[in-house]
Amino acid sequence: MTFGGYNDKLGSFAAYVSSKLARNLDDSLPKDEEEFERYKDNLLRALSAFNVKEPYGHAIYYSSLTMQPRNFVYSNQQMVAALKETSLPELVDYVKTLWASGKGEALLQGNINKKEALDIVASIDKTLAFKTITPEQYPKRLKALPLPTRGSDRAVTRLSISEPNPSNKNAASQITLQCLQTSEKAHILIEIISAIIEEPLFNELRTKQQLGYIVSSGVKGVDQSRFLAAIVQSNVAPAEKLTSSMLNFLDSVRDKLILPLNSVDIELYVKGLVDKRLEPDKQLAVEVTRNWSEIATGRFQFDRLQAEVAALLDISKDDILEFWDELYNSDSSRMLVTEIVPRAGQASSKEPALSGTDNTLGINDIDNLRAAGESSLA
């Protein structure tokens, strides 16, 4: 629950909303089967809209899915199946247990003192009145699943999936390079690499080779891990061609893009990232969201931006080379290629199998891939 507004009314506002949720939730439930089915239909339509997303969106989705534990994120297919089986009596029974027990966490920021903040938290705690679970019962925090390593044979793990929308004639491929290091230095180094390759990747694949109208790269995160992703979507080249072109580009990054860097080049990349971190938040909500992320993930590093700036100011060319070699060129580098294959059109190719062999996987292998990642964390 998120509350915002003038500090003198915030306590009353939070108490009122909490009271409505705790005591009158039954009033919000569907009155009969007909109303319940309307809610289900609306949700089913929203989930089914997944199938008509652009192929690059599907590539991003499936790549992200492989790095998240099965009990944290369920696939769209699993959600649809569960929704179809859900009944009104099950919903009613679920609501009865909603506030039975749990763990509460709160963050209050702004024009408010400690006593006022604690009074608001106490009011919500009293209103919801759930039984506090013990630390041993706390749900596990999200922890990123490791992607497969390439090994000494430099094998590439491919996830090849048929495009869900039969009328879409675009192919897409995303290459994901995962960094499991959690230090500030590792996090800013992967951002520097991203800044180095972003424009050359676009120029090579979009402008020169004209493979597709969507060519991009960037850094994202799951838990404390970071991954660099490059993606291309095309209606003229099959997914295999997109993948090979991106791999050829990445093979050249060390010699063509990193080795030629001089001290001025590196200072410009560093300055851009430092300025971004030192820019004051324009809204309180931005700062609150960043701080809440530290709480929700259990990291509690509220000086993260300052620590990353300090790491940035100490970066050298050797650091960048060493990091790239570990991320991409070493036997322990973690890579996943996700290819979305259209069923018709110039960019189509052989329809992928639902389950693959060796290093080429199908859509039915995603759960096994995630299970293997979970086993390695156990």
C-alpha positions, -999 to 999 in steps of 0.1 A, spaced: 0 0 0 13 34 -9 1 67 6 10 102 -3 -2 137 5 0 164 31 17 152 63 -10 164 86 -37 142 69 -15 112 60 -21 93 93 -59 96 90 -58 87 53 -37 56 59 -58 45 88 -90 49 67 -78 29 37 -63 2 59 -96 -1 78 -116 -5 45 -92 -32 33 -92 -51 66 -129 -50 74 -148 -46 43 -129 -66 17 -159 -90 15 -180 -62 1 -156 -59 -29 -160 -95 -39 -182 -105 -68 -218 -110 -57 -225 -140 -79 -210 -163 -105 -219 -140 -134 -200 -111 -120 -171 -133 -111 -169 -146 -147 -168 -110 -159 -137 -103 -138 -121 -136 -150 -128 -126 -186 -112 -92 -182 -81 -108 -167 -80 -135 -193 -81 -108 -221 -52 -90 -204 -31 -121 -202 -40 -131 -237 -28 -98 -250 7 -112 -244 4 -132 -276 1 -101 -298 31 -83 -284 60 -76 -307 85 -105 -310 113 -85 -293 89 -82 -263 86 -119 -263 124 -123 -264 128 -100 -235 101 -117 -215 114 -153 -219 150 -142 -213 140 -125 -180 119 -155 -170 150 -178 -171 167 -157 -144 138 -157 -119 128 -186 -95 97 -204 -104 78 -195 -72 85 -157 -78 73 -154 -114 49 -177 -132 48 -178 -170 20 -163 -189 9 -197 -199 8 -209 -162 -12 -178 -152 -38 -184 -179 -42 -221 -169 -46 -211 -132 -71 -184 -140 -93 -208 -160 -94 -232 -131 -101 -206 -104 -136 -205 -88 -156 -180 -68 -156 -202 -36 -118 -204 -39 -116 -166 -40 -138 -163 -10 -117 -188 10 -85 -170 0 -98 -136 12 -105 -151 46 -68 -159 50 -54 -127 35 -48 -109 68 -44 -139 90 -6 -137 93 23 -120 77 53 -97 79 50 -60 77 75 -35 64 71 3 61 90 33 48 79 69 56 97 99 41 91 136 38 78 163 62 73 139 91 91 132 124 99 99 140 70 99 164 45 107 137 59 80 115 58 54 143 22 64 151 11 58 115 28 24 114 12 14 147 -22 25 135 -20 4 103 -6 -25 123 -35 -24 147 -60 -21 120 -48 -50 99 -41 -70 131 -25 -100 114 -4 -125 134 32 -116 129 52 -145 116 86 -154 130 119 -147 111 121 -184 103 88 -181 84 98 -150 63 95 -156 26 128 -159 8 141 -128 -10 144 -129 -48 177 -142 -58 187 -142 -95 191 -176 -111 225 -181 -128 225 -186 -166 245 -215 -180 283 -209 -184 298 -213 -219 325 -236 -208 358 -244 -226 340 -253 -258 325 -217 -259 290 -232 -264 261 -209 -266 228 -218 -249 199 -210 -272 162 -207 -263 143 -210 -296 106 -203 -295 79 -200 -321 63 -165 -323 29 -168 -306 12 -145 -331 9 -164 -364 3 -131 -384 35 -114 -371 63 -119 -397 91 -105 -376 120 -125 -361 138 -114 -330 169 -124 -311 183 -112 -278 217 -120 -264 219 -118 -226 253 -116 -208 249 -121 -170 271 -107 -143 265 -122 -109 290 -100 -91 273 -76 -66 300 -50 -60 295 -14 -70 325 -17 -92 310 -46 -112 277 -27 -115 292 4 -129 316 -15 -152 287 -33 -170 271 2 -175 303 15 -190 304 -15 -214 268 -8 -223 277 28 -231 307 18 -252 287 -7 -274 253 10 -277 260 33 -306 284 10 -326 259 -19 -323 231 3 -338 254 16 -365 267 -18 -375 234 -39 -374 208 -12 -382 226 13 -404 252 -8 -422 238 -43 -423 201 -31 -423 191 -62 -404 161 -46 -387 144 -15 -376 148 -24 -339 184 -26 -327 192 -18 -291 212 -27 -260 212 -19 -223 217 -30 -187 189 -44 -165 189 -62 -132 174 -91 -113 180 -89 -76 216 -78 -72 228 -93 -105 231 -73 -137 229 -83 -173 238 -67 -206 213 -74 -233 215 -68 -271 184 -73 -292 174 -71 -328 141 -75 -345 138 -80 -383 113 -88 -410 140 -95 -436 165 -118 -417 158 -150 -397 166 -152 -360 197 -173 -367 212 -145 -389 204 -119 -362 221 -140 -336 252 -147 -357 255 -109 -366 253 -99 -329 279 -125 -319 302 -113 -346 299 -78 -333 305 -89 -297 335 -109 -308 350 -76 -321 343 -54 -290 376 -60 -272 399 -52 -302 378 -26 -320 360 -7 -292 379 -12 -259 415 -14 -268 415 19 -288 401 38 -258 422 66 -244 420 84 -210 398 111 -224 373 86 -238 370 68 -205 366 101 -186 337 110 -208 319 77 -201 326 81 -164 314 117 -163 281 108 -180 274 81 -154 285 102 -125 263 132 -136 233 108 -139 238 96 -103 245 130 -88 214 147 -104 190 156 -76 157 139 -75 130 161 -88 102 144 -69 101 128 -34 84 98 -50 116 90 -70 137 90 -39 111 69 -20 109 44 -48 147 40 -48 149 36 -10 119 12 -10 137 -10 -35 166 -13 -11 141 -25 16 121 -48 -6 152 -66 -18 168 -68 16 199 -49 4 195 -19 27 223 0 9 208 35 10 241 52 -1 243 31 -32 245 61 -56 274 76 -36 293 43 -35 289 38 -72 302 74 -79 333 66 -58 338 34 -78 334 52 -111 361 77 -102 385 49 -97 379 30 -130 408 23 -154 411 9 -189 425 -23 -175 394 -26 -153 372 -24 -184 393 -49 -203 394 -74 -174 357 -71 -168 348 -76 -205 370 -107 -207 352 -121 -177 318 -112 -189 322 -124 -225 355 -141 -234 361 -164 -204 349 -200 -201 328 -189 -171 309 -163 -190 271 -167 -187 252 -162 -219 217 -169 -232 205 -164 -267 167 -161 -270 153 -164 -306 117 -158 -316 109 -175 -349 79 -163 -370 58 -189 -388 56 -170 -421 73 -143 -441 109 -136 -452 123 -138 -417 108 -173 -410 128 -204 -406 123 -240 -394 97 -240 -367 114 -246 -333 106 -278 -314 88 -275 -281 117 -293 -264 152 -291 -276 185 -310 -273 220 -302 -263 224 -264 -262 192 -255 -281 162 -254 -259 124 -251 -266 97 -234 -247 90 -265 -226 125 -265 -214 123 -232 -196 111 -248 -163 139 -273 -164 164 -245 -170 150 -226 -140 150 -257 -119 187 -263 -127 194 -227 -117 175 -231 -84 195 -263 -77 228 -245 -81 217 -220 -55 206 -246 -29 
